[in-house]
């Protein structure tokens, strides 16, 4: 029951789910990770810093999610064997997805944020990735995905109620 009510049922719902999760995540994680690297200061939010690069980071996140979706799903299925409660399968799926996405975004995010293509993100990858993974995992598990799944639940509940209602229109 929970699977059909809280998970996307088609491509349109997947796109909506991805939009909700990615917008929430990028707006939390980009400033949080920038602040962790450069210091937490309101000037980080200045139009020449985080706010300017957010759209580019968001587009990159969406691209990375789409590229890692199949491998992350396969890994999650291998870990759970396709069995277990909704919560267990969802948690493992989020863990696998966030692990892959945060790995790539630790590199790409720094390139976009600094507007510089250098080897620095690769050199600092194993120092920065665990922190970024932790932030991303907490954001996904506690904020972004619960909100998106809650909205899908409400949408599905409404759709299912409409289908269950008898049609009262007159025959033509």
C-alpha angles and dihedrals in degrees: 000000000000091000093058095041101045103032128074111267098196143008094274092055090045089054091049091047091049091048093051096045095043096047092049093044097047093048091052102035103042094058092038094052092041090051091049090054102039103022130270107279134139089239088070086070092054114127091254093056131039100354093055095052098041095091091050092047090048092052090048092049091052091049092048091047091053093047095047097039097093097042092045091049091049091049092048091049090049090052096046099030086226089287135107137066124316090254093051094048093044093049093050091046091052091046093053094044095046091047092057098037095047091050093057095037091054086065102034094040092057092047090051095041095050093036086226130115104214142136092250096097089051092048092048095038098108092045095048104033099070091054093046091046091053093049092046094046093050092046093049097043098042107029123007104041097040089053093048093046090048091053091048089050091054092047092049092046090054093046092048092048091052091051091049094051114096115246109250099183118123119248114252 
